[in-house]
Structures are given as structure tokens and as C-alpha cells.
């Protein structure tokens, strides 16, 4: 939103966008738990979720989730604009119908294609400010899209046996480890290239450029390191750093704009 505005956006618009976006994401996550309650019971990481334990009934969970989506749409439409509301809703529909209901249990590329839903929030934020889209938000969308596979596959390496038990074909479950790491490296190279392309497209300065180069090199180095030590512990270390990477990148974007 800061990049779209070229300055600090209005506080009210930021609050509306954050609340509407959070409710939309929460609704999508709740629907995903409703859809996946059978396989969640088979995985150590998810077996304590409320739909698995019976704390919440499936019917009530679905009603709650849909209610969140309706409220999110209304908040974004009333407080920002119709475009941002439609984009947020499109992310939920893509996540539920394309990822959760279709790809997650049928394709090893599930998280690659399904990850597009997680990249939509940058479009929502930009649209909330400008009521339009441009090259910069689409490039940031691509950045998050490319970040998702190495980020999530690192987690999937750690929990590969659980995904195997639940018959979910995450890449680390169905492909040999060295091919998984090779795919992660390819996506990370593309990610770093995309992050550097943001500099001319969004007219970023040295703060973002230096930050993107530094954390990008570290992320790529950590991914390549999995070719030598591909253990669950090493994968989780990379997973944790991937969160640091994307956080530093967007903080650098914000600071770069504000300190011009």
C-alpha cells in the first residue's frame, strides 16, 4: 500500500484493508479446515485443529467461514473499493476450489498453482489505494508466487511422512530429495531475479536494492546448502529463513519509499 501511494496511506484505509484482508484470509483458512478435516486427523501437525477434535461442528465451521467472507467483502467494498473486495474474494475462491478441492490431493504441483491465492493480497492492497492495477503489483504478485514453492516445500520435507500417510502428493513425498531441492533452487533463482526486477519497475532505491540482494543471496545459498545436508532440521531452518526473507523484502520496500 505504501508503494502504491508513494507515501504513508491514510490510517483508516490501512485499517479497513487489513481487517477486510484478515477476515477474508481467515474465512479461506476455515473453509480449508472444513474440506481437509479428514486428512488433518491423520497428520501430527494438524490433528489438534478444532474440526478434528470435535470442538467445532463442520456445519458451524462452514457457516462461520462463509460469514467471514461476506463481512470481508462488505468491509473492503464499503471502506476501500469494489475492485479490492472482488480480488480478495477471488483469492478465497481460487484457494478453496482450485487448491483445496482439486489440486491438493491430485497433483504434485498443488502448492505451485495453489500458491497464487497467497499472492493476491498485494493486489488487494494496491487496488485499495489506487482502485486499479499496474505492472508493479503484478510483479510483486509474481514475487510471492515464486517464493511460495521453496518456502512450503521446505516445510513439506520436514513433514513428508505425515503427507504420505494422508496420501497428499506434496513434491517431497512423490519425488526423490535431490529433484525436490533442484526445483527449489530453480524457483529461488527466479525469485531473486524477480525481486531485482522490482527496482526499475517500481523505481526503488538503494535501500531496497541492497536489502533484496543480501537476503536473496542468503536465501539462495541456504537452498543450495540442502544439496549437501538435506535433513528435516536443515529444511526447517530454511523454512524459517524464508519467512525472514519475505518480511525483510517488504519492510525494505516500505522504508525505501518513505525515506525518499
Number of C-alpha atoms within 10 A of each C-alpha: 23 19 23 21 14 13 15 14 14 12 9 11 17 19 12 19 28 17 16 28 24 17 22 28 24 18 25 25 16 21 23 20 23 22 16 18 19 14 19 21 17 17 17 12 12 17 16 14 15 16 23 21 12 10 10 12 13 18 11 11 18 18 13 15 23 16 15 21 24 16 16 27 24 16 20 27 19 12 19 24 21 17 19 30 27 15 22 27 22 14 22 25 15 19 25 21 13 16 25 22 15 14 21 20 18 14 17 18 16 21 22 20 19 24 22 20 25 17 22 24 25 21 23 30 25 22 24 28 22 16 14 15 17 12 11 21 26 16 19 22 20 19 22 23 22 25 26 24 25 28 24 20 26 30 20 22 26 19 19 21 15 20 24 16 12 16 15 20 20 24 25 24 22 14 12 10 17 14 13 20 23 15 17 25 23 15 21 25 19 16 23 20 15 18 22 19 18 21 17 11 12 17 12 20 17 11 16 24 20 13 18 25 16 13 19 23 15 16 25 20 14 19 29 18 16 21 16 9 11 18 15 16 14 18 26 20 14 26 24 14 17 24 13 13 21 19 12 16 20 16 12 21 23 20 16 20 21 13 9 10
